[in-house]
Amino acid sequence: MKISFSIQAWEEYLYFQSQDKKTLKKINELIKDIERNGALNGIGKPEKLTNNLSGLYSRRINDKDRLVYKLENDFIVILQ
């Protein structure tokens, strides 16, 4: 699978690269796990979002942050 980032998600990813290596490592682990296990299996308590976020998924990065993504064709699209 290929990985794509929204503009906001990419800016946050770059921030973590320079400011918070621990969180960056966790984000990378979650992305690799999505590639291996799909949207709803694996680490980070994956969950399908509902209502106006229908079609999106989230996983826990830490107690306060979530990785929000969707699967589209052969892409993992990181939204937040």
MMTF fields as JSON, N, C-alpha, C and O atoms, coordinates in Angstrom:
{
  "mmtfVersion": "1.0.0",
  "mmtfProducer": "UNKNOWN",
  "numBonds": 319,
  "numAtoms": 320,
  "numGroups": 80,
  "numChains": 1,
  "numModels": 1,
  "chainsPerModel": [1],
  "groupsPerChain": [80],
  "chainIdList": ["A"],
  "bondAtomList": [4, 2, 8, 6, 12, 10, 16, 14, 20, 18, 24, 22, 28, 26, 32, 30, 36, 34, 40, 38, 44, 42, 48, 46, 52, 50, 56, 54, 60, 58, 64, 62, 68, 66, 72, 70, 76, 74, 80, 78, 84, 82, 88, 86, 92, 90, 96, 94, 100, 98, 104, 102, 108, 106, 112, 110, 116, 114, 120, 118, 124, 122, 128, 126, 132, 130, 136, 134, 140, 138, 144, 142, 148, 146, 152, 150, 156, 154, 160, 158, 164, 162, 168, 166, 172, 170, 176, 174, 180, 178, 184, 182, 188, 186, 192, 190, 196, 194, 200, 198, 204, 202, 208, 206, 212, 210, 216, 214, 220, 218, 224, 222, 228, 226, 232, 230, 236, 234, 240, 238, 244, 242, 248, 246, 252, 250, 256, 254, 260, 258, 264, 262, 268, 266, 272, 270, 276, 274, 280, 278, 284, 282, 288, 286, 292, 290, 296, 294, 300, 298, 304, 302, 308, 306, 312, 310, 316, 314],
  "bondOrderList": [1, 1, 1, 1, 1, 1, 1, 1, 1, 1, 1, 1, 1, 1, 1, 1, 1, 1, 1, 1, 1, 1, 1, 1, 1, 1, 1, 1, 1, 1, 1, 1, 1, 1, 1, 1, 1, 1, 1, 1, 1, 1, 1, 1, 1, 1, 1, 1, 1, 1, 1, 1, 1, 1, 1, 1, 1, 1, 1, 1, 1, 1, 1, 1, 1, 1, 1, 1, 1, 1, 1, 1, 1, 1, 1, 1, 1, 1, 1],
  "groupList": [{"groupName": "MET", "atomNameList": ["N", "CA", "C", "O"], "elementList": ["N", "C", "C", "O"], "formalChargeList": [0, 0, 0, 0], "bondAtomList": [1, 0, 2, 1, 3, 2], "bondOrderList": [1, 1, 2], "singleLetterCode": "M", "chemCompType": "L-PEPTIDE LINKING"}, {"groupName": "LYS", "atomNameList": ["N", "CA", "C", "O"], "elementList": ["N", "C", "C", "O"], "formalChargeList": [0, 0, 0, 0], "bondAtomList": [1, 0, 2, 1, 3, 2], "bondOrderList": [1, 1, 2], "singleLetterCode": "K", "chemCompType": "L-PEPTIDE LINKING"}, {"groupName": "ILE", "atomNameList": ["N", "CA", "C", "O"], "elementList": ["N", "C", "C", "O"], "formalChargeList": [0, 0, 0, 0], "bondAtomList": [1, 0, 2, 1, 3, 2], "bondOrderList": [1, 1, 2], "singleLetterCode": "I", "chemCompType": "L-PEPTIDE LINKING"}, {"groupName": "SER", "atomNameList": ["N", "CA", "C", "O"], "elementList": ["N", "C", "C", "O"], "formalChargeList": [0, 0, 0, 0], "bondAtomList": [1, 0, 2, 1, 3, 2], "bondOrderList": [1, 1, 2], "singleLetterCode": "S", "chemCompType": "L-PEPTIDE LINKING"}, {"groupName": "PHE", "atomNameList": ["N", "CA", "C", "O"], "elementList": ["N", "C", "C", "O"], "formalChargeList": [0, 0, 0, 0], "bondAtomList": [1, 0, 2, 1, 3, 2], "bondOrderList": [1, 1, 2], "singleLetterCode": "F", "chemCompType": "L-PEPTIDE LINKING"}, {"groupName": "GLN", "atomNameList": ["N", "CA", "C", "O"], "elementList": ["N", "C", "C", "O"], "formalChargeList": [0, 0, 0, 0], "bondAtomList": [1, 0, 2, 1, 3, 2], "bondOrderList": [1, 1, 2], "singleLetterCode": "Q", "chemCompType": "L-PEPTIDE LINKING"}, {"groupName": "ALA", "atomNameList": ["N", "CA", "C", "O"], "elementList": ["N", "C", "C", "O"], "formalChargeList": [0, 0, 0, 0], "bondAtomList": [1, 0, 2, 1, 3, 2], "bondOrderList": [1, 1, 2], "singleLetterCode": "A", "chemCompType": "L-PEPTIDE LINKING"}, {"groupName": "TRP", "atomNameList": ["N", "CA", "C", "O"], "elementList": ["N", "C", "C", "O"], "formalChargeList": [0, 0, 0, 0], "bondAtomList": [1, 0, 2, 1, 3, 2], "bondOrderList": [1, 1, 2], "singleLetterCode": "W", "chemCompType": "L-PEPTIDE LINKING"}, {"groupName": "GLU", "atomNameList": ["N", "CA", "C", "O"], "elementList": ["N", "C", "C", "O"], "formalChargeList": [0, 0, 0, 0], "bondAtomList": [1, 0, 2, 1, 3, 2], "bondOrderList": [1, 1, 2], "singleLetterCode": "E", "chemCompType": "L-PEPTIDE LINKING"}, {"groupName": "TYR", "atomNameList": ["N", "CA", "C", "O"], "elementList": ["N", "C", "C", "O"], "formalChargeList": [0, 0, 0, 0], "bondAtomList": [1, 0, 2, 1, 3, 2], "bondOrderList": [1, 1, 2], "singleLetterCode": "Y", "chemCompType": "L-PEPTIDE LINKING"}, {"groupName": "LEU", "atomNameList": ["N", "CA", "C", "O"], "elementList": ["N", "C", "C", "O"], "formalChargeList": [0, 0, 0, 0], "bondAtomList": [1, 0, 2, 1, 3, 2], "bondOrderList": [1, 1, 2], "singleLetterCode": "L", "chemCompType": "L-PEPTIDE LINKING"}, {"groupName": "ASP", "atomNameList": ["N", "CA", "C", "O"], "elementList": ["N", "C", "C", "O"], "formalChargeList": [0, 0, 0, 0], "bondAtomList": [1, 0, 2, 1, 3, 2], "bondOrderList": [1, 1, 2], "singleLetterCode": "D", "chemCompType": "L-PEPTIDE LINKING"}, {"groupName": "THR", "atomNameList": ["N", "CA", "C", "O"], "elementList": ["N", "C", "C", "O"], "formalChargeList": [0, 0, 0, 0], "bondAtomList": [1, 0, 2, 1, 3, 2], "bondOrderList": [1, 1, 2], "singleLetterCode": "T", "chemCompType": "L-PEPTIDE LINKING"}, {"groupName": "ASN", "atomNameList": ["N", "CA", "C", "O"], "elementList": ["N", "C", "C", "O"], "formalChargeList": [0, 0, 0, 0], "bondAtomList": [1, 0, 2, 1, 3, 2], "bondOrderList": [1, 1, 2], "singleLetterCode": "N", "chemCompType": "L-PEPTIDE LINKING"}, {"groupName": "ARG", "atomNameList": ["N", "CA", "C", "O"], "elementList": ["N", "C", "C", "O"], "formalChargeList": [0, 0, 0, 0], "bondAtomList": [1, 0, 2, 1, 3, 2], "bondOrderList": [1, 1, 2], "singleLetterCode": "R", "chemCompType": "L-PEPTIDE LINKING"}, {"groupName": "GLY", "atomNameList": ["N", "CA", "C", "O"], "elementList": ["N", "C", "C", "O"], "formalChargeList": [0, 0, 0, 0], "bondAtomList": [1, 0, 2, 1, 3, 2], "bondOrderList": [1, 1, 2], "singleLetterCode": "G", "chemCompType": "PEPTIDE LINKING"}, {"groupName": "PRO", "atomNameList": ["N", "CA", "C", "O"], "elementList": ["N", "C", "C", "O"], "formalChargeList": [0, 0, 0, 0], "bondAtomList": [1, 0, 2, 1, 3, 2], "bondOrderList": [1, 1, 2], "singleLetterCode": "P", "chemCompType": "L-PEPTIDE LINKING"}, {"groupName": "VAL", "atomNameList": ["N", "CA", "C", "O"], "elementList": ["N", "C", "C", "O"], "formalChargeList": [0, 0, 0, 0], "bondAtomList": [1, 0, 2, 1, 3, 2], "bondOrderList": [1, 1, 2], "singleLetterCode": "V", "chemCompType": "L-PEPTIDE LINKING"}],
  "groupTypeList": [0, 1, 2, 3, 4, 3, 2, 5, 6, 7, 8, 8, 9, 10, 9, 4, 5, 3, 5, 11, 1, 1, 12, 10, 1, 1, 2, 13, 8, 10, 2, 1, 11, 2, 8, 14, 13, 15, 6, 10, 13, 15, 2, 15, 1, 16, 8, 1, 10, 12, 13, 13, 10, 3, 15, 10, 9, 3, 14, 14, 2, 13, 11, 1, 11, 14, 10, 17, 9, 1, 10, 8, 13, 11, 4, 2, 17, 2, 10, 5],
  "groupIdList": [1, 2, 3, 4, 5, 6, 7, 8, 9, 10, 11, 12, 13, 14, 15, 16, 17, 18, 19, 20, 21, 22, 23, 24, 25, 26, 27, 28, 29, 30, 31, 32, 33, 34, 35, 36, 37, 38, 39, 40, 41, 42, 43, 44, 45, 46, 47, 48, 49, 50, 51, 52, 53, 54, 55, 56, 57, 58, 59, 60, 61, 62, 63, 64, 65, 66, 67, 68, 69, 70, 71, 72, 73, 74, 75, 76, 77, 78, 79, 80],
  "secStructList": [7, 3, 3, 3, 3, 7, 2, 2, 2, 2, 2, 2, 2, 2, 2, 2, 2, 2, 2, 7, 2, 2, 2, 2, 2, 2, 2, 2, 2, 2, 2, 2, 2, 2, 2, 2, 2, 7, 1, 1, 1, 1, 1, 1, 7, 7, 3, 3, 7, 7, 4, 4, 4, 6, 6, 7, 3, 3, 3, 3, 1, 1, 1, 1, 7, 3, 3, 3, 3, 3, 3, 3, 6, 6, 3, 3, 3, 3, 7, 7],
  "xCoordList": [0.832, 0.0, 0.869, 1.972, 0.353, 1.034, 0.433, -0.707, 1.212, 0.773, 0.68, 1.587, -0.429, -0.661, -1.087, -1.765, -0.687, -1.025, -1.835, -1.575, -2.823, -3.461, -2.433, -1.43, -2.665, -1.723, -1.565, -0.444, -2.673, -2.618, -1.851, -1.013, -2.136, -1.463, 0.035, 0.838, 0.422, 1.837, 2.553, 3.672, 1.915, 2.513, 2.699, 3.722, 1.716, 1.84, 2.939, 3.685, 3.052, 4.09, 5.479, 6.376, 5.65, 6.933, 7.239, 8.393, 6.213, 6.403, 6.94, 7.905, 6.316, 6.759, 8.17, 8.916, 8.555, 9.916, 10.947, 12.018, 10.631, 11.614, 11.433, 12.382, 10.231, 9.968, 9.655, 9.851, 9.181, 8.708, 8.956, 8.064, 10.171, 10.571, 9.778, 9.52, 9.391, 8.628, 7.27, 6.861, 6.581, 5.286, 5.463, 4.649, 6.5, 6.778, 6.974, 6.458, 7.714, 7.946, 6.621, 6.403, 5.747, 4.444, 3.59, 2.931, 3.597, 2.845, 3.335, 2.529, 4.65, 5.215, 4.836, 4.557, 4.824, 4.408, 2.949, 2.605, 2.094, 0.68, 0.477, -0.322, 1.192, 1.063, 1.507, 0.843, 2.623, 3.09, 2.072, 1.851, 1.455, 0.462, -0.793, -1.39, -1.189, -2.333, -2.018, -2.875, -0.785, -0.378, -0.47, -0.913, -0.051, -0.021, -1.397, -1.758, -2.167, -3.371, -4.689, -5.752, -4.641, -5.88, -6.398, -5.755, -7.564, -8.108, -8.533, -8.373, -9.069, -9.694, -9.013, -9.587, -7.818, -7.091, -5.738, -5.193, -5.186, -3.839, -3.784, -4.709, -2.686, -2.401, -3.096, -3.541, -3.182, -3.72, -5.23, -5.816, -5.867, -7.33, -8.044, -8.734, -7.88, -8.518, -10.038, -10.641, -10.64, -12.099, -12.611, -11.964, -13.785, -14.457, -15.237, -15.997, -15.058, -15.75, -17.143, -17.397, -18.034, -19.429, -19.905, -19.147, -21.179, -21.856, -21.165, -20.967, -20.791, -20.19, -18.764, -18.178, -18.199, -16.86, -16.931, -15.94, -18.092, -18.297, -17.309, -17.079, -16.732, -15.745, -14.317, -13.37, -14.163, -12.838, -12.584, -13.511, -11.303, -10.887, -9.927, -9.32, -9.796, -8.812, -8.098, -8.619, -6.899, -6.1, -5.455, -5.145, -5.257, -4.645, -3.136, -2.449, -2.632, -1.191, -0.733, 0.252, -1.467, -1.237, -2.577, -3.62, -2.561, -3.821, -4.644, -5.871, -3.997, -4.757, -4.79, -5.653, -3.893, -3.795, -4.264, -4.072, -4.884, -5.361, -4.838, -4.666, -4.594, -4.274, -5.591, -6.199, -6.034, -7.283, -6.903, -6.089, -7.499, -7.111, -8.288, -9.32, -8.099, -9.055, -8.273, -7.13, -8.885, -8.294, -9.021, -10.249, -8.241, -8.811, -8.007, -6.844, -8.635, -7.957, -6.72, -6.847, -5.532, -4.296, -3.55, -2.332, -4.269, -3.655, -4.164, -5.335, -3.266, -3.639, -3.546, -2.46, -4.656, -4.682, -4.748, -5.748, -3.668, -3.592, -4.205, -3.743, -5.247, -5.964, -5.586, -5.608, -5.24, -4.911, -4.079, -3.697],
  "yCoordList": [-1.195, 0.0, 1.249, 1.267, 2.266, 3.557, 4.423, 4.219, 5.388, 6.263, 7.686, 8.184, 8.329, 9.715, 10.493, 9.953, 11.758, 12.61, 13.809, 14.356, 14.215, 15.511, 16.585, 16.29, 17.802, 18.889, 19.055, 19.174, 19.064, 19.221, 18.072, 18.297, 16.85, 15.688, 15.724, 15.359, 16.157, 16.235, 17.272, 17.036, 18.412, 19.443, 18.926, 19.193, 18.189, 17.609, 16.557, 16.473, 15.755, 14.73, 15.376, 14.9, 16.452, 17.165, 17.761, 17.776, 18.252, 18.78, 17.676, 17.889, 16.503, 15.408, 14.96, 14.525, 15.055, 14.698, 15.56, 15.078, 16.825, 17.728, 17.911, 18.288, 17.651, 17.996, 16.818, 16.931, 15.708, 14.627, 13.269, 12.698, 12.766, 11.513, 10.307, 9.37, 10.329, 9.212, 9.081, 7.978, 10.195, 10.183, 9.807, 9.063, 10.304, 9.963, 8.455, 7.854, 7.855, 6.411, 5.654, 4.684, 6.092, 5.449, 5.601, 4.649, 6.79, 7.019, 6.068, 5.451, 5.948, 5.054, 3.599, 2.851, 3.191, 1.832, 1.592, 0.535, 2.586, 2.448, 2.337, 1.521, 3.15, 3.103, 1.738, 1.167, 1.214, -0.111, -1.189, -2.131, -1.038, -2.012, -1.969, -3.009, -0.782, -0.664, -1.387, -2.074, -1.231, -1.918, -3.432, -4.134, -3.929, -5.372, -5.96, -7.012, -5.269, -5.867, -5.262, -5.744, -4.224, -3.603, -2.541, -2.21, -2.017, -0.853, -1.137, -0.276, -2.314, -2.549, -3.599, -4.026, -4.022, -5.004, -4.445, -3.592, -4.927, -4.542, -3.631, -3.596, -2.889, -2.078, -0.721, -0.282, -0.07, 1.287, 1.367, 2.424, 0.265, 0.218, 0.807, 1.82, 0.179, 0.709, 0.73, -0.198, 1.796, 1.875, 2.584, 3.476, 2.159, 2.774, 3.972, 3.846, 5.122, 6.325, 6.381, 5.761, 7.126, 7.153, 8.576, 9.541, 8.671, 9.946, 10.702, 10.144, 11.963, 12.753, 12.306, 12.783, 11.401, 10.864, 9.435, 8.705, 9.056, 7.725, 7.461, 8.321, 6.265, 5.909, 6.143, 5.786, 6.75, 7.008, 6.074, 5.515, 5.921, 5.074, 5.86, 6.836, 5.421, 6.06, 5.009, 3.921, 5.36, 4.556, 5.495, 6.642, 5.005, 5.815, 5.909, 4.896, 7.141, 7.367, 7.384, 6.742, 8.129, 8.218, 8.554, 8.436, 8.969, 9.236, 10.351, 10.332, 11.326, 12.468, 12.573, 13.267, 11.918, 12.051, 10.786, 9.67, 10.988, 9.886, 10.041, 11.153, 8.925, 8.889, 8.623, 7.569, 9.561, 9.41, 9.157, 9.881, 8.121, 7.712, 7.076, 6.767, 6.891, 6.123, 5.284, 5.6, 4.229, 3.386, 3.69, 3.642, 4.004, 4.408, 3.751, 4.089, 2.809, 2.029, 1.384, 0.567, 1.717, 1.125, 2.108, 2.009, 3.05, 4.088, 4.05, 3.769, 4.338, 4.704, 6.219, 6.772, 6.894, 8.353, 8.812, 8.598, 9.446, 9.954, 11.347, 12.237, 11.528, 12.8, 13.672, 14.899, 13.041, 13.818, 12.987, 13.459],
  "zCoordList": [0.0, 0.0, 0.0, 0.548, -0.615, -0.629, 0.469, 0.885, 0.929, 2.014, 1.501, 0.834, 1.822, 1.435, 2.681, 3.555, 2.755, 3.895, 3.418, 2.346, 4.224, 3.98, 4.326, 4.976, 3.91, 4.208, 5.711, 6.206, 6.441, 7.898, 8.549, 9.422, 8.125, 8.698, 8.407, 9.266, 7.209, 6.863, 7.726, 8.181, 7.95, 8.807, 10.231, 10.861, 10.736, 12.071, 12.1, 13.076, 11.047, 10.96, 10.983, 11.678, 10.227, 10.223, 11.591, 12.019, 12.277, 13.63, 14.545, 15.279, 14.499, 15.356, 14.995, 15.872, 13.717, 13.321, 14.028, 14.396, 14.217, 14.815, 16.319, 17.006, 16.847, 18.241, 19.161, 20.371, 18.637, 19.506, 18.847, 18.22, 18.998, 18.344, 18.852, 18.096, 20.135, 20.698, 20.002, 19.637, 19.822, 19.141, 17.675, 17.129, 17.038, 15.641, 15.48, 14.538, 16.396, 16.341, 16.441, 15.716, 17.329, 17.5, 16.237, 15.819, 15.63, 14.387, 13.299, 12.602, 13.152, 12.136, 12.4, 11.463, 13.686, 14.035, 13.645, 13.116, 13.912, 13.57, 12.06, 11.6, 11.291, 9.829, 9.298, 8.434, 9.805, 9.375, 9.737, 8.975, 10.909, 11.342, 10.463, 10.184, 10.03, 9.115, 7.807, 7.253, 7.312, 6.074, 6.237, 5.329, 7.395, 7.64, 7.94, 7.414, 8.796, 9.362, 8.904, 9.293, 8.092, 7.629, 8.582, 9.577, 8.263, 8.964, 10.394, 11.259, 10.668, 11.972, 12.836, 13.837, 12.484, 13.286, 13.664, 12.962, 14.784, 15.164, 16.37, 17.182, 16.482, 17.666, 17.61, 16.549, 18.752, 18.817, 18.951, 18.719, 19.322, 19.456, 18.235, 18.348, 17.085, 15.879, 16.011, 16.549, 15.514, 15.53, 14.288, 13.739, 13.867, 12.727, 13.248, 14.208, 12.63, 13.068, 12.446, 11.413, 13.083, 12.648, 12.384, 12.481, 12.049, 11.769, 10.645, 9.566, 10.874, 9.791, 9.467, 8.495, 10.263, 9.99, 9.443, 9.456, 8.974, 8.426, 7.289, 6.439, 7.287, 6.27, 6.723, 6.023, 7.906, 8.465, 9.642, 10.228, 9.971, 11.082, 11.962, 11.521, 13.225, 14.097, 14.929, 15.176, 15.353, 16.275, 17.277, 16.957, 18.479, 19.526, 19.332, 19.201, 19.317, 19.327, 20.781, 21.147, 21.599, 23.043, 23.69, 23.047, 24.948, 25.657, 25.038, 25.138, 24.398, 23.886, 22.362, 21.825, 21.659, 20.201, 19.488, 19.972, 18.324, 17.491, 16.067, 15.569, 15.437, 14.014, 13.292, 13.482, 12.472, 11.718, 10.262, 9.689, 9.671, 8.322, 7.604, 8.2, 6.309, 5.511, 4.518, 4.187, 4.053, 3.019, 1.726, 1.657, 0.703, -0.576, -1.685, -1.906, -2.383, -3.421, -2.825, -1.914, -3.3, -2.791, -1.883, -1.736, -1.278, -0.453, 0.983, 1.237, 1.91, 3.268, 3.288, 3.11, 3.499, 3.501, 4.953, 5.638, 5.416, 6.786, 6.783, 6.07, 7.584, 7.601, 8.784, 8.689, 9.902, 11.102, 12.039, 13.109]
}
